[in-house]
Amino acid sequence: SACGVAVPQPLANSCNEPCVQQCPDSKVVIYPPPVVVTFPGPILSTFPQQSVVGSTGAPEVGSGSGSAGVPGGSRVYGGA
């Protein structure tokens, strides 16, 4: 008879433990979604980087072409 009373006791304890853990778990799942929204922000930053690359290429091409024709024309502008 003492053995039969000990069986129901452990069952009640194990039911309480899982029930309490499920409550906090649900709240933790809500945090991940907002964090994913922050990733799109940094990805947009790639656009400004492209502009910088274009700027660097424009002056290089202009300097090379201008250098050949600027020597003669440059002095004329300075004298005038």
Backbone as JSON, one array per atom type, in Angstrom:
{
  "sequence": "SACGVAVPQPLANSCNEPCVQQCPDSKVVIYPPPVVVTFPGPILSTFPQQSVVGSTGAPEVGSGSGSAGVPGGSRVYGGA",
  "N": [[0.85, -1.21, 0.0], [2.01, 1.23, 0.71], [3.75, 1.54, -1.39], [2.04, 2.01, -3.57], [1.12, 4.6, -3.02], [3.35, 6.15, -3.37], [3.79, 6.21, -6.1], [1.87, 8.0, -7.44], [2.74, 10.49, -6.48], [5.36, 11.32, -7.68], [4.49, 11.6, -10.32], [2.87, 13.9, -10.27], [4.75, 15.91, -9.67], [6.47, 15.85, -11.91], [4.77, 16.82, -13.87], [4.31, 19.46, -13.16], [6.83, 20.69, -13.5], [7.49, 20.73, -16.4], [5.31, 22.28, -17.29], [5.75, 24.84, -16.19], [8.12, 25.57, -17.45], [7.42, 25.86, -20.12], [6.07, 28.3, -20.29], [8.03, 30.5, -20.0], [9.59, 29.88, -22.25], [8.01, 30.58, -24.46], [8.08, 33.38, -24.42], [10.75, 33.9, -25.07], [10.9, 33.28, -27.75], [9.7, 35.42, -29.0], [11.58, 37.44, -29.04], [13.63, 36.95, -31.11], [12.38, 37.59, -33.75], [12.23, 40.57, -33.94], [14.98, 41.13, -34.02], [15.79, 40.19, -36.48], [14.81, 42.09, -38.2], [16.61, 44.1, -38.05], [18.76, 43.37, -39.64], [18.23, 43.96, -42.44], [18.78, 46.72, -42.51], [21.71, 47.22, -42.44], [22.34, 46.01, -44.88], [21.43, 47.81, -46.79], [23.37, 49.67, -46.66], [25.25, 48.99, -48.5], [24.74, 50.3, -50.86], [25.71, 53.04, -50.65], [28.44, 52.43, -50.68], [28.92, 51.61, -53.29], [28.68, 54.01, -54.67], [30.97, 55.35, -53.86], [32.95, 53.86, -55.1], [32.42, 54.45, -57.76], [33.0, 57.16, -57.85], [35.75, 57.2, -57.42], [36.64, 55.99, -59.75], [35.85, 57.78, -61.77], [37.44, 60.24, -61.51], [39.97, 59.17, -62.05], [39.87, 58.35, -64.75], [39.29, 60.8, -65.92], [41.52, 62.34, -65.23], [43.58, 61.02, -66.6], [42.84, 61.32, -69.34], [42.61, 64.11, -69.47], [45.17, 64.95, -68.8], [46.7, 64.53, -71.09], [45.67, 66.4, -72.94], [45.56, 68.7, -71.45], [48.11, 69.95, -70.87], [48.88, 71.75, -73.05], [46.55, 73.34, -73.31], [46.22, 74.17, -70.71], [48.14, 76.17, -70.16], [47.36, 78.21, -71.82], [44.95, 79.0, -70.66], [45.91, 79.96, -68.26], [47.51, 82.14, -69.03], [45.66, 83.84, -70.24]],
  "CA": [[0.0, 0.0, 0.0], [2.89, 2.4, 0.74], [4.31, 1.65, -2.74], [1.02, 2.6, -4.45], [0.99, 6.04, -2.73], [4.57, 6.82, -3.85], [3.71, 6.34, -7.57], [1.18, 9.22, -7.87], [3.48, 11.7, -6.08], [6.32, 11.73, -8.7], [3.78, 12.02, -11.54], [2.41, 15.29, -10.09], [5.94, 16.77, -9.7], [6.99, 15.96, -13.27], [3.81, 17.61, -14.65], [4.5, 20.87, -12.8], [8.1, 21.21, -14.06], [7.37, 21.08, -17.82], [4.31, 23.35, -17.47], [6.36, 26.14, -15.84], [9.18, 25.87, -18.44], [6.81, 26.26, -21.41], [5.7, 29.73, -20.23], [9.19, 31.35, -20.33], [10.07, 29.57, -23.6], [7.22, 31.33, -25.44], [8.55, 34.77, -24.43], [12.07, 33.96, -25.73], [10.69, 33.18, -29.21], [9.27, 36.74, -29.5], [12.76, 38.31, -29.21], [14.31, 36.75, -32.4], [11.8, 38.32, -34.89], [12.69, 41.97, -34.03], [16.42, 41.19, -34.35], [15.94, 39.94, -37.93], [14.47, 43.33, -38.92], [17.8, 44.98, -38.04], [19.7, 42.97, -40.71], [17.99, 44.72, -43.68], [19.4, 48.05, -42.43], [23.11, 47.19, -42.89], [22.43, 45.6, -46.29], [21.23, 49.01, -47.6], [24.63, 50.44, -46.62], [26.06, 48.61, -49.66], [24.51, 51.29, -51.91], [26.7, 54.13, -50.55], [29.78, 51.94, -51.03], [29.02, 51.59, -54.76], [28.88, 55.39, -55.1], [32.37, 55.7, -53.61], [33.76, 53.21, -56.13], [32.22, 55.18, -59.01], [33.7, 58.45, -57.73], [37.19, 56.96, -57.58], [36.92, 55.66, -61.15], [35.64, 58.95, -62.62], [38.62, 61.11, -61.53], [41.12, 58.49, -62.68], [39.71, 58.41, -66.2], [39.37, 62.22, -66.31], [42.91, 62.79, -65.07], [44.39, 60.44, -67.68], [42.5, 61.96, -70.62], [42.91, 65.54, -69.36], [46.63, 65.15, -68.74], [47.26, 64.58, -72.45], [45.27, 67.64, -73.62], [45.64, 69.86, -70.54], [49.39, 70.67, -70.92], [48.86, 72.91, -73.95], [45.41, 74.21, -73.0], [46.35, 74.7, -69.35], [48.94, 77.4, -70.2], [46.57, 79.25, -72.5], [43.98, 79.52, -69.69], [46.64, 80.71, -67.24], [47.97, 83.39, -69.62], [44.51, 84.71, -70.45]],
  "C": [[0.88, 1.25, 0.0], [3.48, 2.63, -0.67], [3.32, 2.34, -3.66], [0.93, 4.11, -4.22], [2.2, 6.8, -3.3], [4.5, 7.03, -5.37], [3.01, 7.64, -8.0], [1.97, 10.49, -7.52], [4.46, 12.15, -7.18], [5.62, 12.23, -9.97], [3.36, 13.49, -11.42], [3.61, 16.23, -10.2], [6.42, 16.96, -11.16], [6.05, 16.78, -14.13], [4.05, 19.1, -14.38], [5.76, 21.44, -13.47], [7.95, 21.61, -15.54], [6.4, 22.24, -18.05], [4.95, 24.72, -17.22], [7.41, 26.52, -16.89], [8.57, 26.35, -19.76], [6.48, 27.75, -21.4], [6.88, 30.62, -20.62], [9.69, 31.09, -21.75], [9.32, 30.41, -24.64], [7.74, 32.77, -25.53], [9.89, 34.88, -25.18], [11.92, 33.93, -27.25], [10.3, 34.53, -29.79], [10.49, 37.64, -29.75], [13.44, 38.15, -30.59], [13.7, 37.54, -33.56], [12.29, 39.76, -35.0], [14.16, 42.06, -34.44], [16.63, 41.0, -35.85], [15.66, 41.21, -38.72], [15.68, 44.25, -38.99], [18.77, 44.61, -39.17], [19.46, 43.75, -42.01], [18.66, 46.09, -43.67], [20.82, 48.04, -42.98], [23.23, 46.82, -44.37], [22.27, 46.83, -47.19], [22.52, 49.83, -47.66], [25.5, 50.09, -47.84], [25.88, 49.63, -50.79], [25.52, 52.43, -51.85], [28.1, 53.67, -50.96], [29.95, 51.96, -52.55], [29.31, 53.01, -55.27], [30.35, 55.77, -54.95], [33.25, 55.08, -54.7], [33.64, 53.97, -57.45], [32.99, 56.49, -58.98], [35.2, 58.24, -57.99], [37.53, 56.68, -59.04], [36.78, 56.88, -62.04], [36.89, 59.84, -62.66], [39.81, 60.46, -62.23], [41.03, 58.61, -64.2], [39.87, 59.86, -66.68], [40.81, 62.7, -66.26], [43.76, 62.28, -66.23], [44.1, 61.16, -68.99], [42.9, 63.43, -70.58], [44.4, 65.78, -69.41], [47.19, 65.31, -70.15], [46.91, 65.91, -73.11], [45.41, 68.87, -72.74], [46.98, 70.6, -70.66], [49.34, 71.9, -71.81], [47.75, 73.88, -73.56], [45.57, 74.85, -71.63], [47.1, 76.04, -69.38], [48.13, 78.54, -70.84], [45.61, 79.87, -71.49], [44.7, 80.4, -68.67], [47.06, 82.07, -67.78], [46.8, 84.35, -69.8], [44.08, 85.22, -69.1]]
}
